Amino acid sequence: SRTGGDSELLAELADLFCRESPGMLSALDRALENHDADALHTAAHTLKGAAGAIGATSVAALASQLETLGREGALCAAPGTRQELERALRAAITGLQAGRSATPVLDSRGAESGVPRASLRCTESLTK
């Protein structure tokens, strides 16, 4: 994460991530529904930054892929990546709710990463 070892800041960012990420996912969905590549790029960039700040590397990587697809206007490839992103986001939020770091989320093969866990908690859930 990008918190310089500040565990209180990391916990605050994790809580904010849990509260705000469902809305970020909704913004991605609206962009896809409206075939709006610029909105997809912006929404994915926002989610990528939020995920990166708390160390949710799988979420950040998938959001980065969507950001690139939006920048390139390649919306036809986005729905599959968006589904992978939702799975990674659910895993990250589940990890935060269980008091773990968001980092050990499922990667694209469905395996848990080996990154150490921190003591974070999240009280929000991803609903759709």
Secondary structure in CASP SS format (residue, H / E / C, confidence):
PFRMAT SS
TARGET T0000
AUTHOR 0000-0000-0000
METHOD secondary structure of the structure
MODEL  1
S C 1.00
R C 1.00
T C 1.00
G C 1.00
G C 1.00
D C 1.00
S H 1.00
E H 1.00
L H 1.00
L H 1.00
A H 1.00
E H 1.00
L H 1.00
A H 1.00
D H 1.00
L H 1.00
F H 1.00
C H 1.00
R H 1.00
E H 1.00
S H 1.00
P H 1.00
G H 1.00
M H 1.00
L H 1.00
S H 1.00
A H 1.00
L H 1.00
D H 1.00
R H 1.00
A H 1.00
L H 1.00
E H 1.00
N C 1.00
H C 1.00
D C 1.00
A H 1.00
D H 1.00
A H 1.00
L H 1.00
H H 1.00
T H 1.00
A H 1.00
A H 1.00
H H 1.00
T H 1.00
L H 1.00
K H 1.00
G H 1.00
A H 1.00
A H 1.00
G H 1.00
A H 1.00
I H 1.00
G C 1.00
A C 1.00
T H 1.00
S H 1.00
V H 1.00
A H 1.00
A H 1.00
L H 1.00
A H 1.00
S H 1.00
Q H 1.00
L H 1.00
E H 1.00
T H 1.00
L H 1.00
G H 1.00
R H 1.00
E H 1.00
G C 1.00
A C 1.00
L H 1.00
C H 1.00
A H 1.00
A H 1.00
P H 1.00
G H 1.00
T H 1.00
R H 1.00
Q H 1.00
E H 1.00
L H 1.00
E H 1.00
R H 1.00
A H 1.00
L H 1.00
R H 1.00
A H 1.00
A H 1.00
I H 1.00
T H 1.00
G H 1.00
L H 1.00
Q H 1.00
A C 1.00
G C 1.00
R C 1.00
S C 1.00
A C 1.00
T C 1.00
P C 1.00
V C 1.00
L E 1.00
D C 1.00
S C 1.00
R C 1.00
G C 1.00
A C 1.00
E E 1.00
S C 1.00
G C 1.00
V C 1.00
P C 1.00
R C 1.00
A C 1.00
S C 1.00
L C 1.00
R C 1.00
C C 1.00
T C 1.00
E C 1.00
S C 1.00
L C 1.00
T C 1.00
K C 1.00
END
